[in-house]
Amino acid sequence: MAPPTVTRVSECFIKPSQSHTNKPIHLSPFELVFLNANYSQKGLLFAKPNQHFPITAFLDHLRRSLSDTLTHFHPLAGRLATRKQTNPPSYVIYLDPENTPGIKFVYATADVTISDILTPNDVTLLHSFFDLNKAINHDGHTLPLLSIQVTELVDGIFIGGSINHVVADGTSFWRFMVAWSETFRSNNTSRVFNRTPIEGFDSIINLSYTHHDQFIEQMQSPHELKEKFFHFSSSSISKLKAKANAECNTHIISSLQAVSALLWRCITRWRRLALEAETVCKLATSNRHRMSPPLDDDYFGNPVQLVRGTATGADLMSHGLGWAALRLHEAVRSHDDTAVREWVRSWSKAPSIMKMSEVFDPNTVSIGSSPRFDMYGCEFGLGKAVAARSGCANKADGKITMFPGREGGGSMGVEVCLLPEYMMGMECDEEFLSAINGGMVD
């Protein structure tokens, strides 16, 4: 299906309903390394309650409640800033809450239906339902840190958020969205912006640059990428997890590790790697509870790192699901406080900004987001969302985005991004289809 014609009807900037004065918020090593990544884009699809839905009143209520919510999350109305010195070279990037132009709010319309989006399951239709599609996090110096686009469909509403990914990870973004939804419904929320210093990591970081051109890289995704959305029921995931654990005579492999291992194996199978070639499965992992002392659950930021399971193509294909899942489990388990602090010590000796071409390579499967996020807790007076989806940001061959299943119970939605020839293989892969349908292939 050709992309829909999306008409932007209006846009404005929303500021907190109450003013605040705050000190600069300095970014952590975990956040600074991702200055070249795109803004994160996630959104929710709702059905209109009726054909006479009062869209003008709804938009007014969204704007008012968003302004009130920003009172509790006021740094999101700010911008990034850089403080530079030349002798010696000093380049400090931070969040400046004093510069508060606000977050962007866009209202748009599209002549498509909910069915157009959900059937077929090709999700590229949604790209135009998000703002700031090509922005990278460093652009937060001049662009809003958060942009909300509300797209009115024939029979639905899509609320898409594009948020600067050095300012917020998925945990923080969905915490904000739930707070906004609570404010919309009741004019009140108990959730606030919490940015307590990370013990041992609270020093200001000086980057050895004199201009951002020395580290900026705009990632270019292949135009021919295919994106598909797949659903795993709670029953199929339970069987997959049980199979992985039984193969290893253990009970320590999680549902997410079992599903991730399945995707790693199936994608690698259709890539037809040389047997001796190394393949990597990267999992985005929060450091909140891996550090000692742990960070609060409501810590607002992006304390995330990528952990890596590695194998040769031959080993991954000759061993079973459990073997691959156990590799991922061990990678996650070893990512503890000691490992986190050792990475920070090493990085701090020569701070640098990661290029996204280093994250995505032809032999990598990269898994982000989480089925544990409370996406369906955001209702905005419209009832439970029909679906949760993502935009075009940070997409490359082998990128997997995880979502909770709408029916709950441990079900999952999985968005897969692959080159066309690999997607064709995945869609007829016996192991993959059997797992989705709840059967198991030996």
N, C-alpha and C positions, 0 to 999 in steps of 0.2 A: 504494500500500500504506500502511495506517495505521502510524504509528510503533509499534515493538515495545514490549511491556511489559518494562521493564528493572527488575529487582529488585536493589537494593543490599544485598549480604549483609554486608559489613564495610568499615570504613575505619579507617585509622590514620595516624600521621605517622612518617616515616622520617628519622632523623638520621644524620650521618656516623659511621662506626664508630670513627673517631679524632677527638679534639677539636682545634680550631685556634683561634688568635687572629689576627685580621686587622684592619687599618685599614679605615675606610669606603671604599667604592668609589664615586667620584663619576661621574655619568653624563655622557656626551658630548652635544653639541648634536644629533647624529643621533638619539640615544635619547630625549632630553627632549621633542622635538617630538611623539613618538608616545604620550604618556601617556594620550590618549583612545582609542587603538586597543584592540581586544579582545586578550585572550590569543591566541597562535597555537596552533592545534590540528591536529596531524598524528598518524596512527596506522598500524598495520600489522595486516593480517588473516592469520592462520595457520590451517592445517588441523591438527586434532588427529592425532597420530601413530596413534592407535588408539582404539577405543570404550571402552577401560578406562583412559584417560589419568588418571594420578594428580594431580588438580588441586590437592589440598592440599599435596603435596610440591613441586609446581611453584611455587605461590604463595610458599611458605616460601623457596625458592631465589631467587625474584625479589626478595623483600624483603631477604634477606641480601646478595645481590650489589648491590642498589641502595644499601644502606648503605655497602658497601665502595667503590662507585664515587663516592659523595658525598664520601668522604675526599679524593678528588682534585679534586672540584668543589664544595667545601664552601660557597662563597657562595650556591649555589642553595638551601641550607637556611635562608637568612636571610629578611629582609623589607626592603622599602623603608622609608625614614624621611625625615622633613622637619625641618630646623632653621630656626626662624623668629625674626626680630627685627623690631621695629616702627619703630625710629627709627635710621637710615633703614630703609625696608621691605627685608627680605631673606628670601628663600624658597629654601632649598637642599634639593634632593631627591637622595638618595643610596641606595646599597645598603648595608645594615648587616649585615655577616656575624657580628657579635657577638650579634645577636638571632636565635637559631637554633631555632625551633619545629620545623623539618623540612619535608620535602615531603610531600604527601598521597598516600596509596596507597589506592585503592578497588577492591574486588572486587565484581563484579556478574554477574548471569546474565540471559540473554535467550533466549526460546524461538523462535529463528530459526536458519536454516542459512546456510552460505556462499553457497549458490545464491540465497537470498533477497536477499543483499546485492549480488551481482554481476549478477543478472538479475531485473528489468530494470536498466538502468544509472542509474536515478534514485538519487542518493546521500543523499537526506535521511533515509533509514532510519538512517544512522550518527550523527545528531546526538546521540542519547541515549547513545552509547558514549564520550562525552567529559564531563569534569567542568568546572565553572566556565564554563558556556556564555555567560553574560552579563557576565562580569567584564571590566573594562577595566584597563589596565596600572597606573593609579594605585591600584587596589584592592590592589596588592601591598604596601601598608602594613599591611593586616590579613589578606590571603589569602596562601596559599602561593605562592611564585614558580613552582613546578612542581607539577602534580597528574597522577598516573598512574592511569588507570582500566583495569583488566583485566576484560574482559567475556567470560564463558564462553558460547559458543553451543552448539547441539546437536552440531555437528561441527567447531567451530573455536574459536579464541581471538583476540580483538581487543585489542591493546595500544595505548591512545590517550594521548597526552601533551598537556596544556594548559600552555603555558609563557608567562611574562610576556615580552611582546615588546620591552620596553625593555632587558631583561636579556640576551636572546638572539635572534639572527636564525636563519634556517633552517640556515645553515652551522654555527652553534654548537649548535643543538638536535640536529642529526643527528650531530655529533661526540660529544655526550654520549651519545646513544642507542647509537652504535657502541661507545663505551667500556663502557657498561653490558652490552651483549651480550657483549663480550670478557670482562668480569669474570664474567659468568654461566657462560661456557664454561670459563674457565681460571683464575679467581680472580686475574686480573692484567690490567692495561691500561697502555699506555705514554702514554695521553692524559691531560692535566691541564688545569686551569683556568688559562689564560694571559691576563692582563689588563695587558699592558705599556702604559704611558702613550703616547698618541698625540702625537707630537712637534708642539708648537705648540698643542695642544688640551687641555693638562693642567691648566688653571686651573679653579678652582671657579666654577660658574656661579650667579649670583644672579638669581633670577626676581623680577620686580616685582609680586608678589602678596602679599596678607596672609591669604588663605584659598583653599582649592582650589575652592570654589564659583565663583570668578571665572574659572576656565578649564575646568572639567569639562563635558563634553558626552557624554551617552549616545546612541550611534547607534541609531536604530530602523530595522531592515530591513523592507521590505514583506513582508507575510505570504504574498503570492502568488508569491514567487520560485520558479523552477524550477532545479534543479541536475542536470546530466547529466555523465557521464564518457565521454570519447571516446578512442580509441586510434589513434596514428599509428605504423605500422611503420617500421623503419629504411629500408626501400626507398621508402616513400611520402615520407618526409622528405627523402631524398636527391634525389628528383625535384623536390620543392617547392623545395629550396635551389638546385638547378641551374636551374630555371625562373626564379627571382628574379634570380639572377646573370646569366643569359643575357639577360634583358630589359634589364639595365643595362650589359651588356658589361663585367662585372667579376667578381671572385671573392671579394670582401670580405664579402658578406652571409652571416651565420651561419645555421645550422639554426634556432636559437631565433628569430632575427629574421624568418626566412621564415615560420615557423609563426605568430608573433605578428602579422605583417602580414596573413596570411590571415584570422585571427580578427577583426582590426580591420576589415578590409574587409567581411566577411560580416555581422558584427553591425551595422555602420553601414548596410549595405544594407537590413536588415530594420527598422531604426529609422526609416527614411525621413525623414532629416533634411532641413531646408530646404537648398537647394544652397549658400547663402551661409553657413550655420551652420558653426562650427568644431567639429571633433571631435578628441579627444586620446587617444593611446595611451600609458599610463604603464607603465614597466617598473621593477620593484624591482631596484636595482643595488647590489652590494657595492662599498664604497670600498677594500677591503683592498689591491687591486693598482692602484688608480687614484691613490693618494697617493704622494708622494715624501718620505722613504723609504716603501716599502710596508709594510703591517702583515703580521705573520706569518700564515700560513695558519690557525694554531690560535688566533688572537686570539678571545677569548670576549666577545661583546657583540653589538651591533646597529649596525654601521657602514654602514647601508644608506640610500640615498636613492632617490627616484623621478625617473627621467629621462623626458622627454616628447617624443613625436613628435606634431606637429600638422598638420592639413590642413583645408581646407573639405570639406564633403560632396561638392561637385561635383568637386574635384580627386581625392579618394580614389576615387570611382566611375568617373571618366573615364580614369584612368591604371591601369596594370596592377599585378600583385603586386609586381614588382621596384621600382617607384616607391615604393610604401608601405614595403617592406622597407628601401630605401635611406634613407628618412626616419628610420627607427628606428636604423639603423646610424650615421647621422650624429649622432643624439642621444646615443647611447652613446659614440661616439668623442670627442665634444666634452666629455664629462664626465670631465675629467682633473684632475690635482692643482690646477691653477690655478682651475678652476671650483669644485672642492670647497672650497678655502680662501677663495675669494671669497664663497661662500654662508655659510660660518661667520663671516667678518668682518661680513657684512651682518646676519646673524641676531643676533650677539652685541651689536650696538648696541641692539637692542630685542628681547630674547628673548621668545618667545611659544610657546604650546602649540597645535598644529594641531587644528582640529576635523575630525572624519572626514567631516562633510557637505561639506567642501571637497575631500576626496579623491575621493569618489564623486559624480558629477553625471550628469544624463541623457545627456550626449554623450560620456562617457568609457568607455574600456576600460582596466581596470587589471590588470596581469599580475604575479603574485607566485609565490614558491617557485622551484624550479629542477629541470630534468631531470638536473642534474649532482650532486645530493645523493646520498649513498650510503645510500639508504633500504633497499635490499635486502641490504645488508651486515649488517643486524641480524637475527639468527636465533633467539637465546634457546633454543637446543637443539631448535627445532621445524622446522629446515630453512628454506628460502627462503620468504619471505612469499608468499601468494597474491596480495595486492594492497596498495597503499598508498593511503590516503584522508585526507580532512580533515573537520573538524567544521563547525559553523555559524558560527564566528567570522569577523568582518570580511567578511561576505557582503553584496553589493549587486548591483543590475543592472549587468552589464558586468564583474564580477569573474571573472578567469581564474586558476586555480591549476595550476601545471605539476608533473609528476612524471616520473621516469625510467620507461621501459617495463620491465616485468618481465623480458623476454627480453634486455635490454641492446642493444648494437650501435647505440646512438644513437636507439632508439625512444623514444617519449614517451607519457605519459598526460596528458590535458588535461581538467580539470574546469571546466565552463562554468556560470555563474550568470546567469540572465536572467529578465526578466519573461515570463510564459507566451506572449504573442503573438510575442515575438522568438524564443523557443526553438522554437516551431512553425516559424517561418521557417528558422532555422538547420538544423533536422533534415531539411529538404527542399531546402536550398540546393545548387544544382548544383556551384558552385565548391568548397564545403566538402566535400561527399560525394565528389567526384572526387578531392580531395587525400587524404582518408582512405583511399580504396580504391586509391590509387597511380596513378590516371590524372590527366591535366592538362587543364584547360579553358582555351582561349585567350580 
